[in-house]
């Protein structure tokens, strides 16, 4: 596994997070931005929700 493969993998993950539609995928599972205010921001779920919205 080279450096290029690692960078390519990070880019693909960032792209996957950026194209997630909140209404179709995130809100039905309770991962919407409105849930972010209710969830502790230091929890794992809060950190992941923050990461998704930061990449979008």
N, CA, C, O and CB atoms as a CASP TS submission, in Angstrom:
PFRMAT TS
TARGET T0000
AUTHOR 0000-0000-0000
METHOD Language model
MODEL 1
PARENT N/A
ATOM      1  N   UNK     1       0.859  -1.178   0.000  1.00  0.00           N
ATOM      2  CA  UNK     1       0.000   0.000   0.000  1.00  0.00           C
ATOM      3  C   UNK     1       0.900   1.233   0.000  1.00  0.00           C
ATOM      4  O   UNK     1       1.676   1.467   0.927  1.00  0.00           O
ATOM      5  CB  UNK     1      -0.975   0.002   1.235  1.00  0.00           C
ATOM      6  N   UNK     2       0.772   1.986  -1.036  1.00  0.00           N
ATOM      7  CA  UNK     2       1.603   3.163  -1.157  1.00  0.00           C
ATOM      8  C   UNK     2       0.895   4.423  -0.709  1.00  0.00           C
ATOM      9  O   UNK     2      -0.270   4.399  -0.311  1.00  0.00           O
ATOM     10  CB  UNK     2       2.062   3.318  -2.565  1.00  0.00           C
ATOM     11  N   UNK     3       1.612   5.505  -0.781  1.00  0.00           N
ATOM     12  CA  UNK     3       1.065   6.797  -0.384  1.00  0.00           C
ATOM     13  C   UNK     3      -0.082   7.200  -1.299  1.00  0.00           C
ATOM     14  O   UNK     3      -1.076   7.755  -0.832  1.00  0.00           O
ATOM     15  CB  UNK     3       2.156   7.870  -0.400  1.00  0.00           C
ATOM     16  N   UNK     4       0.038   6.929  -2.591  1.00  0.00           N
ATOM     17  CA  UNK     4      -1.018   7.287  -3.541  1.00  0.00           C
ATOM     18  C   UNK     4      -2.312   6.536  -3.226  1.00  0.00           C
ATOM     19  O   UNK     4      -3.394   7.116  -3.306  1.00  0.00           O
ATOM     20  CB  UNK     4      -0.568   6.987  -4.983  1.00  0.00           C
ATOM     21  N   UNK     5      -2.215   5.273  -2.875  1.00  0.00           N
ATOM     22  CA  UNK     5      -3.398   4.476  -2.530  1.00  0.00           C
ATOM     23  C   UNK     5      -4.074   5.027  -1.289  1.00  0.00           C
ATOM     24  O   UNK     5      -5.303   5.076  -1.223  1.00  0.00           O
ATOM     25  CB  UNK     5      -3.016   3.006  -2.312  1.00  0.00           C
ATOM     26  N   UNK     6      -3.296   5.439  -0.312  1.00  0.00           N
ATOM     27  CA  UNK     6      -3.849   6.017   0.911  1.00  0.00           C
ATOM     28  C   UNK     6      -4.569   7.338   0.621  1.00  0.00           C
ATOM     29  O   UNK     6      -5.672   7.571   1.116  1.00  0.00           O
ATOM     30  CB  UNK     6      -2.734   6.238   1.945  1.00  0.00           C
ATOM     31  N   UNK     7      -3.943   8.194  -0.177  1.00  0.00           N
ATOM     32  CA  UNK     7      -4.571   9.468  -0.540  1.00  0.00           C
ATOM     33  C   UNK     7      -5.839   9.254  -1.361  1.00  0.00           C
ATOM     34  O   UNK     7      -6.833   9.957  -1.172  1.00  0.00           O
ATOM     35  CB  UNK     7      -3.588  10.340  -1.323  1.00  0.00           C
ATOM     36  N   UNK     8      -5.802   8.289  -2.265  1.00  0.00           N
ATOM     37  CA  UNK     8      -6.978   7.984  -3.077  1.00  0.00           C
ATOM     38  C   UNK     8      -8.134   7.484  -2.213  1.00  0.00           C
ATOM     39  O   UNK     8      -9.285   7.851  -2.445  1.00  0.00           O
ATOM     40  CB  UNK     8      -6.630   6.941  -4.142  1.00  0.00           C
ATOM     41  N   UNK     9      -7.836   6.658  -1.230  1.00  0.00           N
ATOM     42  CA  UNK     9      -8.856   6.155  -0.315  1.00  0.00           C
ATOM     43  C   UNK     9      -9.483   7.274   0.508  1.00  0.00           C
ATOM     44  O   UNK     9     -10.699   7.296   0.703  1.00  0.00           O
ATOM     45  CB  UNK     9      -8.260   5.110   0.609  1.00  0.00           C
ATOM     46  N   UNK    10      -8.660   8.203   0.993  1.00  0.00           N
ATOM     47  CA  UNK    10      -9.177   9.348   1.758  1.00  0.00           C
ATOM     48  C   UNK    10     -10.063  10.233   0.884  1.00  0.00           C
ATOM     49  O   UNK    10     -11.095  10.728   1.337  1.00  0.00           O
ATOM     50  CB  UNK    10      -8.015  10.178   2.340  1.00  0.00           C
ATOM     51  N   UNK    11      -9.660  10.425  -0.348  1.00  0.00           N
ATOM     52  CA  UNK    11     -10.460  11.227  -1.272  1.00  0.00           C
ATOM     53  C   UNK    11     -11.805  10.575  -1.566  1.00  0.00           C
ATOM     54  O   UNK    11     -12.825  11.262  -1.630  1.00  0.00           O
ATOM     55  CB  UNK    11      -9.699  11.449  -2.572  1.00  0.00           C
ATOM     56  N   UNK    12     -11.819   9.273  -1.744  1.00  0.00           N
ATOM     57  CA  UNK    12     -13.073   8.567  -2.004  1.00  0.00           C
ATOM     58  C   UNK    12     -14.009   8.602  -0.797  1.00  0.00           C
ATOM     59  O   UNK    12     -15.223   8.718  -0.966  1.00  0.00           O
ATOM     60  CB  UNK    12     -12.789   7.125  -2.393  1.00  0.00           C
ATOM     61  N   UNK    13     -13.470   8.505   0.404  1.00  0.00           N
ATOM     62  CA  UNK    13     -14.302   8.593   1.610  1.00  0.00           C
ATOM     63  C   UNK    13     -14.872   9.995   1.766  1.00  0.00           C
ATOM     64  O   UNK    13     -16.044  10.153   2.108  1.00  0.00           O
ATOM     65  CB  UNK    13     -13.489   8.211   2.861  1.00  0.00           C
ATOM     66  N   UNK    14     -14.048  11.018   1.518  1.00  0.00           N
ATOM     67  CA  UNK    14     -14.531  12.400   1.599  1.00  0.00           C
ATOM     68  C   UNK    14     -15.627  12.653   0.566  1.00  0.00           C
ATOM     69  O   UNK    14     -16.597  13.352   0.857  1.00  0.00           O
ATOM     70  CB  UNK    14     -13.369  13.392   1.393  1.00  0.00           C
ATOM     71  N   UNK    15     -15.487  12.101  -0.620  1.00  0.00           N
ATOM     72  CA  UNK    15     -16.507  12.251  -1.651  1.00  0.00           C
ATOM     73  C   UNK    15     -17.802  11.541  -1.242  1.00  0.00           C
ATOM     74  O   UNK    15     -18.894  12.061  -1.473  1.00  0.00           O
ATOM     75  CB  UNK    15     -15.997  11.699  -2.992  1.00  0.00           C
ATOM     76  N   UNK    16     -17.687  10.384  -0.650  1.00  0.00           N
ATOM     77  CA  UNK    16     -18.881   9.648  -0.212  1.00  0.00           C
ATOM     78  C   UNK    16     -19.635  10.421   0.864  1.00  0.00           C
ATOM     79  O   UNK    16     -20.866  10.432   0.863  1.00  0.00           O
ATOM     80  CB  UNK    16     -18.493   8.255   0.317  1.00  0.00           C
ATOM     81  N   UNK    17     -18.927  11.060   1.772  1.00  0.00           N
ATOM     82  CA  UNK    17     -19.585  11.859   2.807  1.00  0.00           C
ATOM     83  C   UNK    17     -20.220  13.116   2.223  1.00  0.00           C
ATOM     84  O   UNK    17     -21.271  13.558   2.686  1.00  0.00           O
ATOM     85  CB  UNK    17     -18.585  12.239   3.897  1.00  0.00           C
ATOM     86  N   UNK    18     -19.587  13.685   1.216  1.00  0.00           N
ATOM     87  CA  UNK    18     -20.070  14.941   0.647  1.00  0.00           C
ATOM     88  C   UNK    18     -21.353  14.768  -0.141  1.00  0.00           C
ATOM     89  O   UNK    18     -22.143  15.707  -0.237  1.00  0.00           O
ATOM     90  CB  UNK    18     -19.017  15.546  -0.239  1.00  0.00           C
ATOM     91  N   UNK    19     -21.584  13.589  -0.709  1.00  0.00           N
ATOM     92  CA  UNK    19     -22.760  13.429  -1.564  1.00  0.00           C
ATOM     93  C   UNK    19     -23.955  12.821  -0.830  1.00  0.00           C
ATOM     94  O   UNK    19     -24.996  12.589  -1.444  1.00  0.00           O
ATOM     95  CB  UNK    19     -22.411  12.569  -2.752  1.00  0.00           C
ATOM     96  N   UNK    20     -23.824  12.558   0.473  1.00  0.00           N
ATOM     97  CA  UNK    20     -24.957  12.017   1.224  1.00  0.00           C
ATOM     98  C   UNK    20     -26.090  13.032   1.277  1.00  0.00           C
ATOM     99  O   UNK    20     -25.870  14.196   1.611  1.00  0.00           O
ATOM    100  CB  UNK    20     -24.528  11.621   2.649  1.00  0.00           C
ATOM    101  N   UNK    21     -27.286  12.599   0.951  1.00  0.00           N
ATOM    102  CA  UNK    21     -28.455  13.465   0.991  1.00  0.00           C
ATOM    103  C   UNK    21     -29.107  13.339   2.366  1.00  0.00           C
ATOM    104  O   UNK    21     -29.423  12.240   2.821  1.00  0.00           O
ATOM    105  CB  UNK    21     -29.462  13.104  -0.144  1.00  0.00           C
ATOM    106  N   UNK    22     -29.300  14.478   3.014  1.00  0.00           N
ATOM    107  CA  UNK    22     -29.831  14.449   4.377  1.00  0.00           C
ATOM    108  C   UNK    22     -31.254  13.899   4.410  1.00  0.00           C
ATOM    109  O   UNK    22     -31.576  13.096   5.286  1.00  0.00           O
ATOM    110  CB  UNK    22     -29.801  15.849   4.987  1.00  0.00           C
ATOM    111  N   UNK    23     -32.097  14.305   3.492  1.00  0.00           N
ATOM    112  CA  UNK    23     -33.504  13.889   3.523  1.00  0.00           C
ATOM    113  C   UNK    23     -33.675  12.404   3.226  1.00  0.00           C
ATOM    114  O   UNK    23     -34.541  11.754   3.811  1.00  0.00           O
ATOM    115  CB  UNK    23     -34.310  14.703   2.525  1.00  0.00           C
ATOM    116  N   UNK    24     -32.863  11.861   2.328  1.00  0.00           N
ATOM    117  CA  UNK    24     -33.027  10.462   1.942  1.00  0.00           C
ATOM    118  C   UNK    24     -32.319   9.487   2.863  1.00  0.00           C
ATOM    119  O   UNK    24     -32.863   8.429   3.178  1.00  0.00           O
ATOM    120  CB  UNK    24     -32.533  10.265   0.555  1.00  0.00           C
ATOM    121  N   UNK    25     -31.110   9.828   3.302  1.00  0.00           N
ATOM    122  CA  UNK    25     -30.297   8.847   4.016  1.00  0.00           C
ATOM    123  C   UNK    25     -30.085   9.156   5.488  1.00  0.00           C
ATOM    124  O   UNK    25     -30.143   8.254   6.324  1.00  0.00           O
ATOM    125  CB  UNK    25     -28.979   8.731   3.359  1.00  0.00           C
ATOM    126  N   UNK    26     -29.845  10.399   5.812  1.00  0.00           N
ATOM    127  CA  UNK    26     -29.440  10.711   7.180  1.00  0.00           C
ATOM    128  C   UNK    26     -30.615  10.913   8.131  1.00  0.00           C
ATOM    129  O   UNK    26     -30.594  10.391   9.246  1.00  0.00           O
ATOM    130  CB  UNK    26     -28.585  11.940   7.182  1.00  0.00           C
ATOM    131  N   UNK    27     -31.630  11.652   7.722  1.00  0.00           N
ATOM    132  CA  UNK    27     -32.750  11.970   8.611  1.00  0.00           C
ATOM    133  C   UNK    27     -33.538  10.730   9.049  1.00  0.00           C
ATOM    134  O   UNK    27     -33.881  10.636  10.228  1.00  0.00           O
ATOM    135  CB  UNK    27     -33.683  12.943   7.924  1.00  0.00           C
ATOM    136  N   UNK    28     -33.842   9.777   8.165  1.00  0.00           N
ATOM    137  CA  UNK    28     -34.576   8.593   8.634  1.00  0.00           C
ATOM    138  C   UNK    28     -33.831   7.764   9.681  1.00  0.00           C
ATOM    139  O   UNK    28     -34.459   7.041  10.456  1.00  0.00           O
ATOM    140  CB  UNK    28     -34.900   7.718   7.465  1.00  0.00           C
ATOM    141  N   UNK    29     -32.522   7.860   9.711  1.00  0.00           N
ATOM    142  CA  UNK    29     -31.732   7.099  10.672  1.00  0.00           C
ATOM    143  C   UNK    29     -31.378   7.903  11.922  1.00  0.00           C
ATOM    144  O   UNK    29     -30.697   7.399  12.815  1.00  0.00           O
ATOM    145  CB  UNK    29     -30.469   6.609  10.014  1.00  0.00           C
ATOM    146  N   UNK    30     -31.846   9.164  11.987  1.00  0.00           N
ATOM    147  CA  UNK    30     -31.574   9.993  13.149  1.00  0.00           C
ATOM    148  C   UNK    30     -30.218  10.672  13.117  1.00  0.00           C
ATOM    149  O   UNK    30     -29.680  11.025  14.166  1.00  0.00           O
ATOM    150  CB  UNK    30     -31.676   9.173  14.374  1.00  0.00           C
ATOM    151  N   UNK    31     -29.660  10.861  11.936  1.00  0.00           N
ATOM    152  CA  UNK    31     -28.341  11.472  11.788  1.00  0.00           C
ATOM    153  C   UNK    31     -28.435  12.845  11.131  1.00  0.00           C
ATOM    154  O   UNK    31     -27.490  13.271  10.468  1.00  0.00           O
ATOM    155  CB  UNK    31     -27.425  10.565  10.971  1.00  0.00           C
ATOM    156  N   UNK    32     -29.549  13.539  11.301  1.00  0.00           N
ATOM    157  CA  UNK    32     -29.713  14.850  10.675  1.00  0.00           C
ATOM    158  C   UNK    32     -29.023  15.919  11.517  1.00  0.00           C
ATOM    159  O   UNK    32     -28.616  15.668  12.652  1.00  0.00           O
ATOM    160  CB  UNK    32     -31.212  15.189  10.492  1.00  0.00           C
ATOM    161  N   UNK    33     -28.901  17.103  10.946  1.00  0.00           N
ATOM    162  CA  UNK    33     -28.214  18.189  11.641  1.00  0.00           C
ATOM    163  C   UNK    33     -29.036  18.666  12.839  1.00  0.00           C
ATOM    164  O   UNK    33     -28.464  19.192  13.794  1.00  0.00           O
ATOM    165  CB  UNK    33     -27.945  19.360  10.677  1.00  0.00           C
ATOM    166  N   UNK    34     -30.351  18.498  12.817  1.00  0.00           N
ATOM    167  CA  UNK    34     -31.174  18.860  13.969  1.00  0.00           C
ATOM    168  C   UNK    34     -30.879  17.940  15.148  1.00  0.00           C
ATOM    169  O   UNK    34     -30.982  18.356  16.302  1.00  0.00           O
ATOM    170  CB  UNK    34     -32.666  18.800  13.608  1.00  0.00           C
ATOM    171  N   UNK    35     -30.517  16.705  14.865  1.00  0.00           N
ATOM    172  CA  UNK    35     -30.154  15.769  15.929  1.00  0.00           C
ATOM    173  C   UNK    35     -28.805  16.139  16.542  1.00  0.00           C
ATOM    174  O   UNK    35     -28.516  15.773  17.681  1.00  0.00           O
ATOM    175  CB  UNK    35     -30.112  14.331  15.387  1.00  0.00           C
ATOM    176  N   UNK    36     -27.990  16.857  15.794  1.00  0.00           N
ATOM    177  CA  UNK    36     -26.643  17.215  16.255  1.00  0.00           C
ATOM    178  C   UNK    36     -26.698  18.105  17.480  1.00  0.00           C
ATOM    179  O   UNK    36     -25.835  18.008  18.352  1.00  0.00           O
ATOM    180  CB  UNK    36     -25.865  17.914  15.146  1.00  0.00           C
ATOM    181  N   UNK    37     -27.703  18.973  17.561  1.00  0.00           N
ATOM    182  CA  UNK    37     -27.803  19.862  18.717  1.00  0.00           C
ATOM    183  C   UNK    37     -28.243  19.096  19.964  1.00  0.00           C
ATOM    184  O   UNK    37     -27.891  19.470  21.083  1.00  0.00           O
ATOM    185  CB  UNK    37     -28.783  21.004  18.426  1.00  0.00           C
ATOM    186  N   UNK    38     -29.023  18.012  19.766  1.00  0.00           N
ATOM    187  CA  UNK    38     -29.485  17.229  20.894  1.00  0.00           C
ATOM    188  C   UNK    38     -28.453  16.231  21.396  1.00  0.00           C
ATOM    189  O   UNK    38     -28.435  15.889  22.579  1.00  0.00           O
ATOM    190  CB  UNK    38     -30.733  16.511  20.525  1.00  0.00           C
ATOM    191  N   UNK    39     -27.601  15.769  20.504  1.00  0.00           N
ATOM    192  CA  UNK    39     -26.582  14.786  20.862  1.00  0.00           C
ATOM    193  C   UNK    39     -25.377  15.522  21.438  1.00  0.00           C
ATOM    194  O   UNK    39     -25.032  16.613  20.983  1.00  0.00           O
ATOM    195  CB  UNK    39     -26.170  13.920  19.627  1.00  0.00           C
ATOM    196  N   UNK    40     -24.748  14.930  22.427  1.00  0.00           N
ATOM    197  CA  UNK    40     -23.524  15.538  22.946  1.00  0.00           C
ATOM    198  C   UNK    40     -22.500  15.606  21.826  1.00  0.00           C
ATOM    199  O   UNK    40     -22.259  14.620  21.130  1.00  0.00           O
ATOM    200  CB  UNK    40     -22.966  14.737  24.160  1.00  0.00           C
ATOM    201  N   UNK    41     -21.909  16.757  21.660  1.00  0.00           N
ATOM    202  CA  UNK    41     -20.981  16.945  20.545  1.00  0.00           C
ATOM    203  C   UNK    41     -19.678  16.195  20.743  1.00  0.00           C
ATOM    204  O   UNK    41     -18.930  16.003  19.785  1.00  0.00           O
ATOM    205  CB  UNK    41     -20.693  18.411  20.354  1.00  0.00           C
ATOM    206  N   UNK    42     -19.394  15.773  21.950  1.00  0.00           N
ATOM    207  CA  UNK    42     -18.166  15.020  22.196  1.00  0.00           C
ATOM    208  C   UNK    42     -18.363  13.523  22.030  1.00  0.00           C
ATOM    209  O   UNK    42     -17.395  12.765  22.082  1.00  0.00           O
ATOM    210  CB  UNK    42     -17.649  15.312  23.582  1.00  0.00           C
ATOM    211  N   UNK    43     -19.610  13.082  21.831  1.00  0.00           N
ATOM    212  CA  UNK    43     -19.843  11.662  21.640  1.00  0.00           C
ATOM    213  C   UNK    43     -19.409  11.255  20.235  1.00  0.00           C
ATOM    214  O   UNK    43     -19.169  12.105  19.377  1.00  0.00           O
ATOM    215  CB  UNK    43     -21.329  11.314  21.877  1.00  0.00           C
ATOM    216  N   UNK    44     -19.314   9.968  20.016  1.00  0.00           N
ATOM    217  CA  UNK    44     -18.893   9.462  18.707  1.00  0.00           C
ATOM    218  C   UNK    44     -19.902   9.850  17.631  1.00  0.00           C
ATOM    219  O   UNK    44     -19.517  10.266  16.539  1.00  0.00           O
ATOM    220  CB  UNK    44     -18.721   7.931  18.748  1.00  0.00           C
ATOM    221  N   UNK    45     -21.194   9.713  17.937  1.00  0.00           N
ATOM    222  CA  UNK    45     -22.227  10.074  16.972  1.00  0.00           C
ATOM    223  C   UNK    45     -22.167  11.572  16.659  1.00  0.00           C
ATOM    224  O   UNK    45     -22.296  11.962  15.498  1.00  0.00           O
ATOM    225  CB  UNK    45     -23.622   9.692  17.508  1.00  0.00           C
ATOM    226  N   UNK    46     -21.979  12.398  17.655  1.00  0.00           N
ATOM    227  CA  UNK    46     -21.882  13.837  17.437  1.00  0.00           C
ATOM    228  C   UNK    46     -20.675  14.208  16.598  1.00  0.00           C
ATOM    229  O   UNK    46     -20.755  15.104  15.758  1.00  0.00           O
ATOM    230  CB  UNK    46     -21.823  14.560  18.757  1.00  0.00           C
ATOM    231  N   UNK    47     -19.553  13.528  16.816  1.00  0.00           N
ATOM    232  CA  UNK    47     -18.348  13.786  16.044  1.00  0.00           C
ATOM    233  C   UNK    47     -18.537  13.380  14.583  1.00  0.00           C
ATOM    234  O   UNK    47     -18.084  14.085  13.681  1.00  0.00           O
ATOM    235  CB  UNK    47     -17.159  13.042  16.654  1.00  0.00           C
ATOM    236  N   UNK    48     -19.198  12.253  14.346  1.00  0.00           N
ATOM    237  CA  UNK    48     -19.429  11.790  12.966  1.00  0.00           C
ATOM    238  C   UNK    48     -20.381  12.721  12.239  1.00  0.00           C
ATOM    239  O   UNK    48     -20.156  13.048  11.074  1.00  0.00           O
ATOM    240  CB  UNK    48     -19.991  10.355  12.957  1.00  0.00           C
ATOM    241  N   UNK    49     -21.452  13.157  12.916  1.00  0.00           N
ATOM    242  CA  UNK    49     -22.390  14.096  12.300  1.00  0.00           C
ATOM    243  C   UNK    49     -21.685  15.403  11.973  1.00  0.00           C
ATOM    244  O   UNK    49     -21.904  15.971  10.903  1.00  0.00           O
ATOM    245  CB  UNK    49     -23.593  14.354  13.227  1.00  0.00           C
ATOM    246  N   UNK    50     -20.851  15.882  12.869  1.00  0.00           N
ATOM    247  CA  UNK    50     -20.087  17.100  12.603  1.00  0.00           C
ATOM    248  C   UNK    50     -19.144  16.931  11.425  1.00  0.00           C
ATOM    249  O   UNK    50     -18.988  17.853  10.624  1.00  0.00           O
ATOM    250  CB  UNK    50     -19.301  17.504  13.834  1.00  0.00           C
ATOM    251  N   UNK    51     -18.507  15.761  11.304  1.00  0.00           N
ATOM    252  CA  UNK    51     -17.610  15.491  10.191  1.00  0.00           C
ATOM    253  C   UNK    51     -18.358  15.466   8.860  1.00  0.00           C
ATOM    254  O   UNK    51     -17.875  15.991   7.857  1.00  0.00           O
ATOM    255  CB  UNK    51     -16.888  14.170  10.408  1.00  0.00           C
ATOM    256  N   UNK    52     -19.538  14.855   8.861  1.00  0.00           N
ATOM    257  CA  UNK    52     -20.340  14.810   7.628  1.00  0.00           C
ATOM    258  C   UNK    52     -20.700  16.203   7.176  1.00  0.00           C
ATOM    259  O   UNK    52     -20.569  16.519   5.993  1.00  0.00           O
ATOM    260  CB  UNK    52     -21.612  13.985   7.833  1.00  0.00           C
ATOM    261  N   UNK    53     -21.154  17.048   8.092  1.00  0.00           N
ATOM    262  CA  UNK    53     -21.557  18.397   7.699  1.00  0.00           C
ATOM    263  C   UNK    53     -20.376  19.295   7.404  1.00  0.00           C
ATOM    264  O   UNK    53     -20.511  20.255   6.645  1.00  0.00           O
ATOM    265  CB  UNK    53     -22.399  19.018   8.775  1.00  0.00           C
ATOM    266  N   UNK    54     -19.224  19.011   7.980  1.00  0.00           N
ATOM    267  CA  UNK    54     -18.027  19.793   7.641  1.00  0.00           C
ATOM    268  C   UNK    54     -17.553  19.485   6.225  1.00  0.00           C
ATOM    269  O   UNK    54     -17.076  20.378   5.524  1.00  0.00           O
ATOM    270  CB  UNK    54     -16.897  19.509   8.644  1.00  0.00           C
ATOM    271  N   UNK    55     -17.679  18.224   5.796  1.00  0.00           N
ATOM    272  CA  UNK    55     -17.247  17.882   4.448  1.00  0.00           C
ATOM    273  C   UNK    55     -18.233  18.339   3.398  1.00  0.00           C
ATOM    274  O   UNK    55     -17.857  18.558   2.247  1.00  0.00           O
ATOM    275  CB  UNK    55     -17.035  16.402   4.331  1.00  0.00           C
ATOM    276  N   UNK    56     -19.487  18.484   3.776  1.00  0.00           N
ATOM    277  CA  UNK    56     -20.469  18.958   2.793  1.00  0.00           C
ATOM    278  C   UNK    56     -20.274  20.419   2.546  1.00  0.00           C
ATOM    279  O   UNK    56     -21.001  21.013   1.749  1.00  0.00           O
ATOM    280  CB  UNK    56     -21.901  18.692   3.259  1.00  0.00           C
TER
END
